Amino acid sequence: NGPYYLADYVPSNKKIFKRNPHYWNAAAVKLDEIEVIVVEDTMTALQMYQTGDLHFAEVPETVFPQYKNDAFAYMYSIEWIGFNTRKKDIKPWLGNMDFIKAINLSIDREIFTRLSSRGLNLPAQRYIMPILMGKTNSYGEDYPLDFYAKKAQKKKAVQHLEKAMKDLNISDAADIEVSYQITSNNPQLKRQAEVLQSMITKNLGIKFNITQVEYKHHWASLRK
């Protein structure tokens, strides 16, 4: 139902999107085809942009000051955490809604963006970006809803954790362990993971381990 559909996909290589003739506003779609190339290293992707091999690329935050005056340097996306509920048989808290809420409430989004991106990013308070086009104006103007708080809510987080522990018959928060997986060649993701690790362990007292794998093995390992 979107302006493009996935026409071809080569894992760890590229995705081809073609214009969807059934899209409600197909006449306004200007590009016939979009090719998304998978480049594991963000600096490599930036170099490919500079040589004309890519039309746009994400600018690594380590070199952002060099490109802050260029329009292409600004890229909007939402960072999110996914819980692998396939493993809830061995780690039942991963499928417990109160535990998931506890993790959410333990994260201070203002501190997270300041420490993990050197203040270049903004706290994400909603899943759909407010700058996207809404029905008549921007989505943020049409639907002015900020669902997630900027600041951590430790008291509420602990309450949800205690409820989850009671439901799961767990007496010590230190017995709860989660593994946060990132790709191994991305220093920005590592910094983000370390900030999350510090916040969550401090506010909830659970174990938060960081694991790193190669990009090509990342999604396959999550399906196990």
C-alpha positions as CSV (number, residue, x, y, z in Angstrom):
1,N,0.0,0.0,0.0
2,G,3.0,2.3,-0.1
3,P,4.5,4.3,-3.1
4,Y,7.0,1.5,-3.8
5,Y,7.1,-2.3,-3.5
6,L,10.1,-4.6,-2.9
7,A,10.9,-6.1,-6.3
8,D,14.2,-7.8,-5.5
9,Y,16.3,-8.5,-2.4
10,V,19.8,-9.9,-2.2
11,P,20.7,-10.5,1.5
12,S,23.6,-8.4,2.7
13,N,23.9,-6.8,-0.8
14,K,21.0,-4.8,-2.1
15,K,17.2,-4.1,-2.2
16,I,15.3,-3.0,-5.3
17,F,12.1,-1.0,-4.9
18,K,9.8,-0.2,-7.9
19,R,7.0,2.3,-8.2
20,N,3.7,0.9,-7.0
21,P,1.0,1.5,-9.7
22,H,-1.7,0.8,-7.2
23,Y,-0.6,3.5,-4.7
24,W,-3.4,6.0,-4.1
25,N,-1.2,8.9,-5.2
26,A,0.9,7.2,-7.8
27,A,0.9,10.2,-10.1
28,A,3.0,12.1,-7.5
29,V,5.7,9.5,-7.3
30,K,8.6,10.7,-9.4
31,L,11.1,7.9,-9.3
32,D,10.5,4.6,-11.1
33,E,13.0,2.6,-9.1
34,I,15.2,2.9,-6.0
35,E,18.2,0.7,-5.4
36,V,19.3,0.4,-1.8
37,I,22.9,-0.9,-1.4
38,V,23.9,-2.5,1.8
39,V,27.2,-0.9,3.0
40,E,28.3,-2.2,6.4
41,D,30.7,0.7,7.2
42,T,29.2,4.2,7.3
43,M,32.5,5.8,6.4
44,T,32.7,3.7,3.3
45,A,29.2,4.7,2.4
46,L,30.1,8.3,2.8
47,Q,33.1,7.9,0.5
48,M,30.8,6.2,-2.1
49,Y,28.5,9.2,-1.9
50,Q,31.4,11.6,-2.5
51,T,32.5,9.6,-5.6
52,G,29.0,9.5,-7.0
53,D,28.3,5.8,-6.4
54,L,25.5,6.7,-4.0
55,H,22.9,9.5,-4.2
56,F,22.7,9.9,-0.5
57,A,24.3,8.4,2.6
58,E,24.2,8.7,6.3
59,V,26.9,10.9,7.7
60,P,28.8,9.3,10.7
61,E,28.4,11.4,13.7
62,T,32.2,11.5,14.2
63,V,32.6,13.6,11.1
64,F,29.3,15.4,11.2
65,P,30.8,18.9,11.9
66,Q,32.4,18.8,8.5
67,Y,29.1,18.4,6.8
68,K,26.7,20.3,9.1
69,N,26.1,23.1,6.5
70,D,25.3,20.6,3.7
71,A,21.6,19.7,3.3
72,F,22.3,16.0,2.7
73,A,23.9,15.8,6.1
74,Y,20.6,15.7,7.9
75,M,18.9,12.3,8.0
76,Y,15.9,11.4,10.1
77,S,15.3,7.9,11.5
78,I,14.0,6.3,14.7
79,E,16.2,4.1,16.9
80,W,14.3,1.4,18.6
81,I,14.8,-1.8,20.7
82,G,13.3,-5.1,19.6
83,F,12.7,-7.9,22.0
84,N,13.4,-11.4,20.8
85,T,10.3,-13.2,22.1
86,R,11.4,-16.4,20.4
87,K,13.6,-16.9,23.5
88,K,10.9,-16.4,26.1
89,D,10.9,-20.1,27.0
90,I,14.5,-19.7,28.4
91,K,14.2,-16.0,29.3
92,P,10.5,-15.6,30.0
93,W,10.9,-11.9,30.9
94,L,11.4,-11.1,27.2
95,G,7.7,-11.9,26.6
96,N,6.5,-10.1,29.7
97,M,4.8,-6.7,29.0
98,D,5.6,-5.2,32.4
99,F,9.3,-6.0,31.9
100,I,9.3,-4.4,28.4
101,K,7.6,-1.3,30.0
102,A,10.3,-1.3,32.7
103,I,13.0,-1.2,30.1
104,N,11.3,1.7,28.2
105,L,10.7,3.8,31.3
106,S,14.3,3.3,32.5
107,I,15.8,5.0,29.5
108,D,16.5,8.8,29.6
109,R,16.2,9.8,26.0
110,E,17.7,13.2,26.5
111,I,20.9,11.8,28.1
112,F,21.0,9.0,25.6
113,T,21.1,11.3,22.6
114,R,23.6,13.6,24.3
115,L,26.0,10.9,25.2
116,S,25.6,8.5,22.3
117,S,25.4,11.0,19.4
118,R,27.3,14.0,20.9
119,G,24.0,15.9,21.0
120,L,23.4,15.7,17.3
121,N,20.2,13.6,17.5
122,L,16.9,14.5,19.1
123,P,15.1,12.3,21.7
124,A,12.5,10.1,20.0
125,Q,9.2,10.5,21.7
126,R,7.1,8.8,19.0
127,Y,7.6,6.0,16.5
128,I,6.4,8.0,13.4
129,M,8.7,10.9,12.8
130,P,6.8,14.3,13.1
131,I,8.5,15.7,10.0
132,L,6.8,13.2,7.7
133,M,3.9,14.4,5.6
134,G,0.5,13.9,7.3
135,K,-2.9,14.2,5.9
136,T,-2.8,18.0,5.3
137,N,0.3,19.2,7.2
138,S,3.3,17.5,8.7
139,Y,2.5,14.4,10.7
140,G,3.6,16.1,13.9
141,E,1.1,19.0,13.2
142,D,-1.7,16.7,12.3
143,Y,-1.1,14.3,15.2
144,P,0.6,16.2,18.0
145,L,1.3,13.2,20.2
146,D,4.5,12.6,22.2
147,F,4.0,9.1,23.6
148,Y,7.5,8.5,25.1
149,A,8.8,10.8,27.8
150,K,12.2,12.5,27.3
151,K,13.3,11.8,30.9
152,A,13.6,8.4,32.6
153,Q,10.8,7.5,35.0
154,K,12.7,5.3,37.4
155,K,9.9,4.9,40.0
156,K,7.4,3.7,37.4
157,A,10.1,1.5,35.8
158,V,10.8,-0.2,39.1
159,Q,7.1,-0.8,39.7
160,H,6.7,-2.5,36.4
161,L,9.9,-4.6,37.0
162,E,8.6,-5.7,40.4
163,K,5.3,-6.7,38.9
164,A,7.1,-8.7,36.2
165,M,9.3,-10.4,38.8
166,K,6.2,-11.3,40.8
167,D,4.5,-12.8,37.8
168,L,7.6,-14.8,36.9
169,N,8.4,-15.8,40.5
170,I,11.8,-14.1,40.4
171,S,13.1,-12.6,43.7
172,D,16.3,-10.9,42.6
173,A,16.6,-8.5,39.7
174,A,20.2,-9.6,39.2
175,D,18.9,-13.0,38.1
176,I,17.4,-11.3,35.0
177,E,19.8,-11.1,32.1
178,V,19.4,-9.6,28.7
179,S,21.8,-9.6,25.7
180,Y,21.8,-6.6,23.4
181,Q,23.2,-7.4,20.0
182,I,24.9,-5.0,17.7
183,T,27.0,-5.2,14.5
184,S,30.7,-5.4,15.3
185,N,32.1,-2.7,13.0
186,N,30.0,0.2,14.0
187,P,31.5,2.3,16.9
188,Q,28.3,4.5,17.1
189,L,26.2,1.5,17.8
190,K,28.7,0.4,20.4
191,R,28.5,3.7,22.1
192,Q,24.7,3.6,22.1
193,A,24.7,0.2,23.6
194,E,27.1,1.2,26.3
195,V,24.9,4.2,27.2
196,L,21.8,1.9,27.4
197,Q,23.8,-0.6,29.5
198,S,24.7,2.1,32.0
199,M,21.1,3.4,32.3
200,I,19.3,0.1,32.5
201,T,21.6,-1.6,34.9
202,K,21.7,1.5,37.2
203,N,17.9,2.0,37.2
204,L,16.7,-1.6,37.2
205,G,19.6,-3.7,38.6
206,I,19.4,-6.3,35.9
207,K,22.3,-7.7,33.9
208,F,22.7,-6.1,30.5
209,N,25.2,-7.8,28.2
210,I,26.4,-6.4,24.9
211,T,27.2,-8.9,22.1
212,Q,28.8,-8.0,18.7
213,V,28.4,-10.0,15.5
214,E,29.2,-9.3,11.9
215,Y,26.4,-7.5,10.0
216,K,25.9,-10.5,7.6
217,H,25.1,-12.7,10.6
218,H,23.1,-10.2,12.7
219,W,19.5,-10.9,11.5
220,A,20.0,-14.7,11.1
221,S,21.3,-15.0,14.6
222,L,18.2,-13.2,16.0
223,R,15.9,-15.8,14.4
224,K,17.5,-18.7,16.4
